[in-house]
Amino acid sequence: MALLLLFPLFLILFSLPPALPQPRAELVSRTCNETHHSDISAHLENLSWSLDVVRQQISVEGYGFASRGTPPARTFVMAQCHDDLSSDDCWQCFTQAEALLRACFPSIGGRVYLDGCFLRAENYSFYTQVSSPEDTQVCGLSDSPYRDFPIIKGRVSYACNKRGGNLSACLPAADGRSLKTGCFFRYSASKFFNPGDLLINRRIIEMAVIYGIIIIITCVAAVCFGICLGRAAYKRINDTRNTIRSDSEVKIDSSLISRNLHFKYTTLVKATDFFSQANKLGEGGYSQVYKGSRWKTSCSQTLVPLS
């Protein structure tokens, strides 16, 4: 019965479409500052501590920033994942970006742009910085069959590109990215972002199926436990009844035996036909043994006269 209930849930779970999200950890661009730290050990310690803090933040919030140390060895770190990445994918993307940023050591800072996340470290606070001379674009190599991308003319493109480097310059390339200090913008002739609605619906269905399986297993376990308790209680009650019945039968048999062993002498005489030799069974050191019959019950008994 439990297998019949669990089978539809397992069927639903395994018939779901495979998970489509990807961490998009492909490298777009990495730049390392040419200036190196004078105190390498302090810089390495501050950078490692800041990256650990950001890693904890980004796995929960999708972004993080931290700083530690005193100038000139003070280190500022900031990272952010795109909104369409799940927590696990964001963490994977950040892990890849962290490895690439550490490769810049002992530079005083660097930037890492991946398709799914961004990571930057400097020896000064850059959190309010919008643009810098390092801002650039990365254009695809192949051309698009489309003549125009209307989204490039929208507000997002304007806000991201108004301080340098128009992304429209990548046209007619099928793919383009704007790598700015304050934002990251991408267009493409093919879909590159993860479908958030599908992820949410799949997660809801998976959780519902998992909770359903847990509830069914719990109910089946409770029923089995109840059956075991019921059988144990029934067996205990039945054993008690059998014990009481056996004790009663023993008492009844004892009373019958004790009552039937007491006879009058006249009864013994009649039952043995005046102690006839024909009814004599034997003789021992205590007395002679005779066979007797009772007319009322028509049954034979062995009688020992007290002589």
KOLVOLUM-832712 format. One record per atom (N, C-alpha, C): residue in one letter; y, x, z. Coordinates in steps of 0.001 Angstrom, whole numbers, padded with zeros to 6 digits, always signed. Layout:
<pts>
aYXZ/...
</pts>
This chain:
<pts>
m-001210+000830+000000/m+000000+000000+000000/m+001257+000863+000000/a+001235+001922+000817/a+002404+002812+000876/a+002626+003509-000459/l+001508+003893-001134/l+001655+004561-002428/l+002241+003628-003464/l+001890+002346-003390/l+002453+001373-004330/l+003954+001219-004123/l+004418+001321-002879/l+005848+001206-002602/l+006598+002475-003000/l+005956+003635-002822/l+006628+004898-003125/l+006651+005209-004615/f+005675+004699-005351/f+005587+005044-006769/f+006834+004666-007566/p+007385+003430-007409/p+008607+003111-008176/p+009775+004022-007831/l+009910+004420-006566/l+011020+005285-006178/l+010881+006669-006804/f+009659+007214-006782/f+009444+008505-007432/f+009670+008405-008937/l+009295+007276-009519/l+009500+007082-010952/l+010978+007081-011295/i+011789+006417-010462/i+013234+006395-010685/i+013823+007788-010523/l+013386+008501-009494/l+013939+009826-009209/l+013665+010804-010350/f+012414+010806-010853/f+012065+011785-011880/f+012465+011335-013286/s+012870+010065-013434/s+013319+009600-014740/s+014816+009778-014933/l+015513+010255-013884/l+016945+010493-014025/l+017182+011624-015015/p+018282+011569-015738/p+018573+012661-016680/p+018806+013957-015944/p+018479+015085-016529/p+018677+016367-015841/p+020138+016611-015546/a+020374+017356-014466/a+021751+017647-014064/a+022446+018469-015143/l+023643+018028-015545/l+024373+018676-016614/l+025414+019683-016157/p+025881+019632-014921/p+026975+020519-014544/p+026589+021985-014607/q+027557+022822-014954/q+027370+024261-015023/q+028524+024935-014293/p+028271+026076-013659/p+029350+026762-012942/p+030390+027365-013878/r+030064+027455-015160/r+030991+028027-016152/r+031548+029362-015663/a+030655+030277-015371/a+031038+031575-014828/a+031216+032631-015910/e+031422+032197-017162/e+031645+033157-018238/e+033027+033786-018090/l+033088+035078-018289/l+034346+035800-018131/l+035284+035513-019306/v+036531+035152-018954/v+037584+034950-019941/v+038484+036179-020002/s+038889+036644-018822/s+039764+037824-018782/s+039738+038423-017380/r+039883+039738-017333/r+040013+040438-016053/r+041024+041570-016235/t+041975+041612-015293/t+042976+042683-015304/t+043020+043322-013929/c+043102+044641-013907/c+043198+045394-012650/c+044516+046174-012649/n+045201+046158-011527/n+046440+046916-011412/n+046166+048420-011552/e+047112+049082-012182/e+046943+050516-012384/e+047225+051325-011130/t+048019+050758-010202/t+048351+051460-008961/t+047189+051380-007985/h+046886+052481-007299/h+045798+052528-006336/h+046361+052599-004921/h+045569+052110-003970/h+045960+052154-002560/h+045887+053586-002032/s+046824+053868-001150/s+046793+055186-000493/s+045783+055211+000643/d+045649+054067+001346/d+044684+053968+002448/d+043500+053126+001955/i+042538+053790+001380/i+041441+053077+000736/i+040584+052330+001747/s+040283+052942+002880/s+039415+052302+003875/s+040048+051030+004425/a+041370+051065+004736/a+042054+049880+005243/a+042090+048781+004183/h+042331+049154+002955/h+042366+048168+001868/h+041004+047509+001682/l+039947+048286+001714/l+038600+047733+001545/l+038249+046776+002680/e+038644+047154+003905/e+038370+046287+005050/e+039146+044987+004944/n+040420+045051+004594/n+041257+043850+004475/n+040787+042961+003319/l+040420+043575+002198/l+039949+042806+001052/l+038645+042085+001360/s+037710+042778+001996/s+036423+042162+002320/s+036602+041000+003287/w+037460+041194+004288/w+037694+040114+005258/w+038325+038915+004574/s+039296+039122+003733/s+039982+038020+003056/s+039043+037281+002107/l+038207+038008+001389/l+037251+037358+000486/l+036235+036514+001247/d+035813+036978+002418/d+034880+036195+003238/d+035522+034885+003686/v+036797+034937+004076/v+037489+033721+004498/v+037637+032754+003324/v+038027+033276+002181/v+038198+032425+000999/v+036864+031821+000577/r+035776+032573+000697/r+034460+032051+000330/r+034107+030833+001183/q+034401+030891+002477/q+034133+029750+003349/q+035003+028551+002986/q+036244+028787+002636/q+037145+027694+002287/q+036768+027058+000952/i+036444+027864-000030/i+036234+027351-001379/i+034951+026547-001484/s+033975+026827-000627/s+032737+026052-000655/s+032935+024646-000133/v+034026+024415+000588/v+034313+023093+001155/v+035446+022404+000401/e+036540+023114+000178/e+037736+022521-000401/e+037854+022721-001913/g+037153+023688-002458/g+037312+023987-003869/g+038406+025002-004135/y+039100+025435-003109/y+040118+026472-003234/y+040248+027166-001872/g+040945+028315-001859/g+041136+029020-000606/g+042087+030184-000775/f+042712+030566+000319/f+043606+031726+000308/f+043592+032361+001689/a+043810+033671+001733/a+043800+034403+002997/a+044523+035718+002806/s+045005+036264+003919/s+045669+037574+003900/s+045391+038284+005209/r+045434+039628+005134/r+045176+040420+006338/r+045763+041806+006147/g+046165+042404+007289/g+046630+043775+007275/g+048144+043888+007380/t+048590+045105+007398/t+050028+045395+007446/t+050404+046223+006219/p+051621+046044+005712/p+052044+046804+004522/p+051934+048301+004786/p+051589+049089+003811/p+051334+048700+002410/p+049878+048338+002130/a+049040+048322+003178/a+047615+048042+002968/a+047291+046557+003112/r+048304+045724+003300/r+048040+044298+003462/r+047508+043721+002150/t+046569+042787+002270/t+045919+042214+001101/t+046066+040699+001116/f+046448+040128-000030/f+046557+038676-000220/f+045527+038265-001269/v+044769+037212-000972/v+043718+036739-001869/v+043854+035229-002052/m+043668+034767-003281/m+043665+033342-003574/m+042615+033057-004636/a+041904+031915-004504/a+040892+031508-005478/a+040896+029996-005601/q+040506+029513-006772/q+040453+028070-006997/q+039449+027763-008088/c+038701+026665-007886/c+037757+026184-008883/c+038331+024966-009592/h+037883+024731-010799/h+038284+023526-011507/h+037673+022300-010835/d+038356+021163-010960/d+037957+019971-010220/d+036610+019408-010654/d+036175+019693-011860/d+034924+019101-012336/d+033695+019860-011850/l+033880+020951-011130/l+032753+021712-010600/l+032307+021144-009262/s+031006+021086-009069/s+030466+020697-007776/s+030632+021844-006781/s+030317+021573-005523/s+030449+022607-004488/s+029562+023807-004787/d+028322+023532-005204/d+027398+024629-005506/d+027865+025431-006719/d+028321+024719-007758/d+028783+025418-008954/d+030048+026219-008666/c+030921+025675-007831/c+032137+026383-007459/c+031794+027669-006711/w+030838+027569-005804/w+030434+028754-005038/w+029832+029819-005962/q+029040+029407-006945/q+028460+030371-007886/q+029541+031033-008738/c+030507+030231-009185/c+031586+030775-009998/c+032403+031787-009189/f+032691+031434-007932/f+033461+032347-007087/f+032693+033639-006825/t+031396+033531-006618/t+030583+034722-006378/t+030653+035690-007559/q+030605+035142-008779/q+030709+035986-009964/q+032101+036619-010068/a+033140+035809-009786/a+034509+036338-009849/a+034744+037402-008782/e+034167+037222-007615/e+034319+038207-006540/e+033726+039552-006940/a+032548+039516-007561/a+031921+040772-007995/a+032796+041491-009023/l+033414+040723-009918/l+034279+041340-010932/l+035567+041880-010311/l+036101+041187-009317/l+037323+041666-008665/l+037057+042931-007858/r+035930+042989-007183/r+035605+044189-006402/r+035461+045411-007304/a+035138+045172-008561/a+035011+046294-009491/a+036360+046939-009791/c+037457+046238-009435/c+038795+046816-009623/c+039137+047859-008556/f+038364+047893-007484/f+038634+048832-006391/f+038660+050266-006935/p+039645+051112-006528/p+040620+050922-005432/p+042010+050460-005888/s+042112+049682-006951/s+043412+049167-007376/s+043991+048273-006287/i+045317+048167-006268/i+045962+047356-005233/i+045793+045863-005487/g+045268+045490-006644/g+045053+044080-006926/g+044453+043877-008293/g+044204+042584-008609/g+043639+042263-009900/g+043496+040766-010060/r+043236+040334-011294/r+043027+038927-011617/r+041711+038782-012370/v+041003+037687-012055/v+039760+037376-012749/v+039820+035912-013175/y+039753+035682-014479/y+039713+034338-015034/y+038311+034070-015572/l+037639+033095-014975/l+036389+032587-015521/l+036627+031173-016040/d+035723+030667-016832/d+035911+029328-017386/d+035919+028247-016306/g+035327+028545-015134/g+035271+027526-014087/g+036117+027820-012867/c+036663+029027-012737/c+037417+029364-011532/c+038349+030547-011804/f+039219+030789-010817/f+040212+031851-010915/f+040289+032572-009582/l+040427+033895-009598/l+040514+034691-008373/l+041547+035792-008587/r+042383+035961-007561/r+043422+036996-007647/r+043604+037647-006290/a+043909+038934-006295/a+044214+039684-005075/a+045363+040632-005363/e+046312+040734-004410/e+047468+041623-004536/e+047818+042169-003158/n+048757+043148-003146/n+049251+043659-001868/n+050588+043021-001491/y+050905+041900-002127/y+052114+041142-001790/y+051798+039651-001946/s+052630+038791-001367/s+052404+037352-001431/s+052836+036817-002793/f+051904+036220-003500/f+052160+035686-004837/f+051894+034178-004909/y+051752+033533-003736/y+051307+032146-003709/y+052294+031191-004390/t+053589+031513-004394/t+054584+030639-005021/t+054988+031131-006411/q+054334+032150-006894/q+054679+032712-008194/q+054146+031820-009316/v+054987+031560-010303/v+054626+030673-011411/v+054211+031461-012646/s+054936+032508-012964/s+054642+033278-014175/s+054871+034754-013905/s+054364+035584-014799/s+054530+037028-014692/s+054317+037637-016066/p+054709+038884-016257/p+054524+039522-017572/p+053066+039618-018007/e+052140+039492-017060/e+050723+039604-017420/e+050174+038317-018022/d+050961+037226-018016/d+050488+035970-018577/d+050166+036143-020061/t+049098+035510-020498/t+048673+035696-021884/t+047861+034500-022351/q+047397+034550-023573/q+046519+033529-024127/q+045268+034197-024681/v+044189+033444-024691/v+042937+033884-025297/v+042527+032815-026294/c+042495+033172-027550/c+042207+032219-028616/c+040804+032440-029157/g+040179+031340-029583/g+038856+031429-030170/g+038889+032089-031536/l+037729+032549-031994/l+037637+033263-033260/l+037457+032324-034448/s+036805+031176-034215/s+036549+030251-035317/s+037639+029189-035381/d+037879+028682-036582/d+038890+027644-036787/d+038288+026262-036563/s+039160+025333-036182/s+038746+023959-035950/s+038873+023141-037224/p+037978+022183-037417/p+038129+021302-038590/p+039279+020315-038429/y+039777+020187-037170/y+040882+019268-036920/y+042209+019962-037208/r+043184+019191-037612/r+044499+019727-037937/r+045443+019731-036751/d+045149+018931-035739/d+046087+018846-034620/d+045324+018494-033354/f+045825+018979-032234/f+045318+018619-030911/f+046458+017944-030167/p+046500+016607-030131/p+047642+015918-029518/p+047878+016316-028069/i+046816+016690-027333/i+046992+017010-025920/i+047877+018236-025725/i+047952+019108-026688/i+048768+020317-026542/i+050254+019968-026459/k+050612+018818-026936/k+052011+018420-026908/k+052359+017638-025640/g+051372+017470-024751/g+051615+016659-023564/g+052306+017428-022463/r+052493+016731-021330/r+053233+017307-020201/r+052506+018494-019590/v+051172+018387-019530/v+050409+019475-018916/v+050626+020763-019679/s+050530+020702-020973/s+050740+021895-021787/s+052150+022437-021621/y+053125+021564-021570/y+054508+022010-021441/y+054737+022709-020106/a+054218+022108-019024/a+054409+022694-017694/a+053719+024043-017591/c+052580+024181-018242/c+051821+025414-018139/c+052368+026501-019058/n+053046+026116-020133/n+053431+027094-021144/n+054933+027302-021290/k+055740+026567-020527/k+057177+026634-020773/k+057769+027989-020412/r+057085+028795-019564/r+057646+030084-019143/r+057020+031246-019898/g+056426+030970-021020/g+055906+032083-021807/g+054571+031788-022426/g+054394+032222-023650/g+053086+032128-024266/g+052693+030719-024633/n+053171+030160-025706/n+052820+028815-026122/n+051370+028787-026591/l+050574+027879-025993/l+049167+027776-026347/l+048979+027268-027770/s+049979+026596-028310/s+049888+026103-029686/s+049755+027249-030684/a+050110+028451-030252/a+049991+029599-031152/a+048545+029892-031497/c+047587+029360-030706/c+046167+029595-030996/c+045679+028758-032177/l+046378+027683-032514/l+045939+026857-033628/l+045968+027656-034931/p+045035+027418-035854/p+044012+026351-035845/p+042688+026763-035221/a+042680+027697-034296/a+041439+028098-033624/a+040819+026900-032920/a+039499+026849-032893/a+038792+025722-032281/a+038820+025768-030766/d+039299+026872-030197/d+039279+027007-028746/d+040437+027904-028327/g+041088+027549-027232/g+042178+028364-026733/g+042354+028206-025243/r+042811+029284-024590/r+043033+029267-023142/r+044369+029920-022835/s+045075+029315-021897/s+046332+029877-021420/s+046114+030426-020018/l+046268+031725-019852/l+046011+032389-018577/l+047355+032719-017946/k+047797+031870-017045/k+049092+032030-016401/k+048923+032316-014914/t+049978+032779-014331/t+049963+033064-012896/t+049806+031788-012089/g+050464+030726-012557/g+050452+029491-011772/g+049500+028437-012276/c+048860+028630-013426/c+047961+027598-013937/c+047017+028172-014973/f+045993+027394-015288/f+045021+027744-016321/f+044856+026521-017209/f+044996+026690-018496/f+044899+025563-019413/f+043986+025931-020571/r+043171+024948-021003/r+042225+025200-022078/r+042130+023979-022988/y+041999+024211-024251/y+041652+023152-025189/y+040458+023622-026010/s+039712+022676-026544/s+038536+023027-027332/s+038179+021862-028236/a+037567+022192-029358/a+037089+021153-030268/a+035787+020530-029778/s+035146+021094-028764/s+033916+020547-028182/s+034124+020330-026687/k+033350+019434-026144/k+033472+019102-024721/k+032928+020255-023877/f+033740+020739-022952/f+033335+021884-022130/f+033350+021586-020642/f+033895+020456-020219/f+033959+020145-018785/f+032791+019250-018392/n+032475+019262-017113/n+031340+018505-016596/n+031704+017039-016429/p+030796+016120-016799/p+031067+014678-016646/p+030977+014265-015186/g+032100+014066-014560/g+032119+013771-013127/g+031459+012457-012767/d+031636+011394-013604/d+031051+010093-013285/d+029537+010161-013263/l+028975+010912-014214/l+027520+011041-014252/l+027005+011765-013025/l+027732+012785-012586/l+027315+013526-011392/l+027330+012628-010171/i+028408+011833-010041/i+028524+010959-008874/i+027422+009905-008882/n+027195+009280-010054/n+026169+008245-010135/n+024786+008818-009866/r+024510+009993-010400/r+023211+010614-010159/r+023034+010938-008688/r+024079+011462-008051/r+023991+011790-006632/r+023748+010537-005798/i+024413+009433-006148/i+024225+008177-005412/i+022790+007685-005568/i+022275+007725-006802/i+020901+007262-007039/i+019906+008156-006299/e+020120+009456-006346/e+019216+010372-005654/e+019211+010111-004155/m+020390+009927-003569/m+020456+009671-002132/m+019800+008343-001790/a+020023+007309-002642/a+019415+006007-002384/a+017892+006099-002438/v+017367+006822-003422/v+015915+006975-003534/v+015358+007761-002353/i+016040+008817-001965/i+015573+009628-000840/i+015560+008810+000453/y+016657+008079+000705/y+016695+007243+001906/y+015642+006147+001849/g+015400+005588+000651/g+014363+004574+000522/g+012992+005120+000852/i+012710+006337+000362/i+011420+006967+000660/i+011274+007226+002157/i+012359+007694+002777/i+012306+007958+004219/i+012051+006669+004993/i+012722+005571+004587/i+012547+004295+005292/i+011115+003789+005135/i+010583+003868+003904/i+009218+003389+003677/i+008208+004215+004472/i+008368+005535+004454/i+007443+006396+005208/i+007535+006096+006704/t+008765+005885+007190/t+008937+005558+008614/t+008258+004240+008960/c+008426+003227+008090/c+007812+001925+008351/c+006290+002020+008321/v+005756+002743+007331/v+004305+002899+007248/v+003769+003639+008475/a+004489+004677+008903/a+004064+005412+010096/a+004101+004522+011333/a+005145+003674+011435/a+005245+002767+012585/a+004104+001755+012582/v+003772+001220+011389/v+002663+000258+011303/v+001341+000924+011684/c+001098+002121+011160/c-000137+002844+011500/c-000216+003143+012993/f+000919+003534+013566/f+000944+003818+014999/f+000651+002549+015801/g+001233+001419+015353/g+000977+000155+016040/g-000472-000268+015941/i-001084-000060+014760/i-002494-000400+014594/i-003369+000450+015520/c-003061+001743+015582/c-003834+002630+016475/c-003706+002208+017932/l-002476+001867+018344/l-002294+001404+019720/l-003044+000110+019977/g-002988-000818+018989/g-003688-002095+019156/g-005191-001915+019264/r-005738-001040+018417/r-007179-000798+018473/r-007576-000146+019786/a-006751+000789+020260/a-007065+001433+021542/a-007012+000425+022689/a-005993-000450+022671/a-005886-001462+023730/a-007045-002448+023663/y-007415-002873+022428/y-008544-003798+022293/y-009831-003164+022790/k-010060-001905+022453/k-011274-001216+022901/k-011307-001115+024426/r-010144-000804+025028/r-010105-000712+026486/r-010400-002066+027133/i-009817-003131+026600/i-010056-004465+027157/i-011509-004875+026958/n-012068-004585+025776/n-013455-004947+025490/n-014422-004188+026399/d-014135-002884+026626/d-014988-002102+027526/d-014928-002658+028941/t-013738-003081+029361/t-013603-003659+030705/t-014400-004949+030828/r-014330-005799+029789/r-015094-007047+029811/r-016584-006778+029850/n-017057-005813+029052/n-018484-005488+029050/n-018939-004962+030405/t-018074-004163+031040/t-018423-003637+032369/t-018541-004763+033387/i-017567-005680+033349/i-017599-006822+034277/i-018827-007684+034027/r-019155-007910+032726/r-020316-008734+032387/r-021607-008075+032862/s-021709-006744+032685/s-022916-006031+033126/s-023075-006105+034638/d-021963-005934+035366/d-022032-006016+036832/d-022472-007404+037266/s-021986-008446+036579/s-022361-009820+036942/s-023837-010060+036690/e-024355-009561+035536/e-025763-009744+035229/e-026637-009028+036233/v-026203-007812+036640/v-026975-007071+037636/v-027023-007825+038949/k-025888-008382+039340/k-025852-009142+040597/k-026731-010371+040515/i-026715-011064+039344/i-027539-012264+039181/i-029011-011917+039227/d-029404-010848+038496/d-030809-010441+038490/d-031270-010030+039880/s-030405-009333+040605/s-030773-008900+041962/s-031005-010096+042859/s-030135-011099+042720/s-030289-012287+043566/s-031550-013045+043207/l-031883-013121+041906/l-033104-013805+041503/l-034339-013077+042004/i-034327-011756+041885/i-035479-010976+042330/i-035689-011113+043827/s-034591-010967+044582/s-034718-011057+046042/s-035163-012445+046468/r-034730-013477+045695/r-035100-014852+046061/r-036553-015138+045694/n-037034-014575+044588/n-038398-014863+044135/n-039463-014050+044887/l-039097-013029+045642/l-040068-012217+046370/l-040449-012789+047738/h-039863-013863+048134/h-040170-014484+049419/h-041004-015743+049176/f-042311-015733+049628/f-043226-016874+049467/f-043798-017253+050838/k-044137-018497+050946/k-044856-018965+052122/k-046333-018561+052012/y-046982-018467+053132/y-048392-018074+053125/y-049254-019098+052427/t-048984-020372+052622/t-049750-021441+051960/t-049618-021337+050458/t-048430-020891+049998/t-048228-020720+048557/t-049083-019575+048040/l-049161-018496+048803/l-049985-017364+048399/l-051459-017747+048344/v-051887-018544+049274/v-053297-018964+049306/v-053637-019784+048078/k-052752-020742+047780/k-053000-021579+046601/k-052921-020769+045318/a-051948-019826+045245/a-051764-019074+044015/a-052945-018132+043740/t-053617-017637+044788/t-054720-016681+044599/t-056086-017342+044728/d-056074-018698+044837/d-057318-019440+045010/d-058068-018910+046220/f-057323-018939+047354/f-057833-018476+048644/f-058270-017019+048575/f-057423-016217+047894/f-057679-014786+047783/f-059051-014503+047190/s-059305-015158+046050/s-060599-015037+045381/s-060747-013617+044833/q-062027-013178+044848/q-062315-011856+044320/q-062017-011761+042823/a-062045-012931+042169/a-061753-012942+040730/a-060290-012610+040446/n-059444-012887+041425/n-058015-012609+041252/n-057598-011271+041877/k-058557-010549+042417/k-058236-009288+043059/k-058021-008217+041993/l-056906-007523+042116/l-056568-006486+041152/l-056889-005095+041647/g-056820-004917+042937/g-057107-003609+043452/g-056824-003557+044942/e-056973-002327+045464/e-056801-002173+046897/e-056223-000800+047156/g-055225-000753+048038/g-054598+000507+048365/g-054601+000749+049853/g-053874+001808+050263/g-053843+002141+051670/g-053052+001129+052488/y-052172+000386+051824/y-051346-000572+052563/y-052016-001928+052641/s-052592-002427+051505/s-053188-003750+051505/s-053896-003964+050191/q-054480-005139+050059/q-055125-005548+048826/q-054106-006237+047925/v-054362-006106+046595/v-053436-006669+045599/v-054162-007738+044805/y-053539-008951+044754/y-054122-010070+044045/y-053184-010556+042946/k-053824-011171+041970/k-053077-011853+040910/k-052984-013313+041271/g-051761-013868+041160/g-051564-015260+041525/g-050798-016013+040452/s-050889-017301+040485/s-050188-018183+039531/s-049403-019222+040285/r-048183-019482+039754/r-047320-020530+040322/r-047344-021711+039373/w-047694-022891+039922/w-047875-024047+039049/w-046551-024561+038476/k-045492-024357+039232/k-044207-024905+038771/k-043652-024147+037566/t-043838-022822+037520/t-043273-022034+036439/t-044310-021598+035427/s-045592-021773+035771/s-046693-021405+034873/s-046586-019946+034447/c-046329-019080+035389/c-046262-017659+035081/c-047071-016890+036099/s-047633-015777+035677/s-048462-014957+036555/s-047619-013939+037278/q-047972-013689+038566/q-047276-012677+039354/q-048314-011928+040173/t-047939-010712+040478/t-048818-009878+041308/t-048395-010059+042748/l-049338-010409+043601/l-049013-010734+044989/l-049718-009773+045923/v-049025-009398+046940/v-049594-008488+047957/v-049578-009236+049270/p-050712-009683+049744/p-050722-010429+051014/p-050469-009492+052196/l-049820-009994+053207/l-049505-009199+054399/l-050673-009327+055377/s-051745-008629+055110/s-052933-008693+055960/s-053394-007278+056289/
</pts>
